[in-house]
Amino acid sequence: MDIKKKPTEKLEGELKALQTGTSILIGLLLVLFIACIYGLLVNNDSGTFTALIAVPIALSAVLPISFGKIKKIKKELETRN
């Protein structure tokens, strides 16, 4: 459905959900990244942390998409008010 056709209440709900989900994702990615760095520093011979560090780096590609959607919804809500 086009963003311009959605009711304001639904857009506000989507905005809140996107902001909450993005915040949780950022927090989890930071924790995972820090845990991987710590594991690499403490366990010098562990290949697990080397492979695991790719996960937060790869999943961080979702963040610009979420920020773009948040920006579009905020812009649409501003035009309605």
Buried (B, 14 or more C-beta within 10 A) or exposed (E): EEBEEBEEEEBEEBBEEBBEEBEEBEEEBEEBBEBBEEBBEEEEEEEEBEEBBEEBEEBBEEEEEBEEBBEEBEEBBEEEE
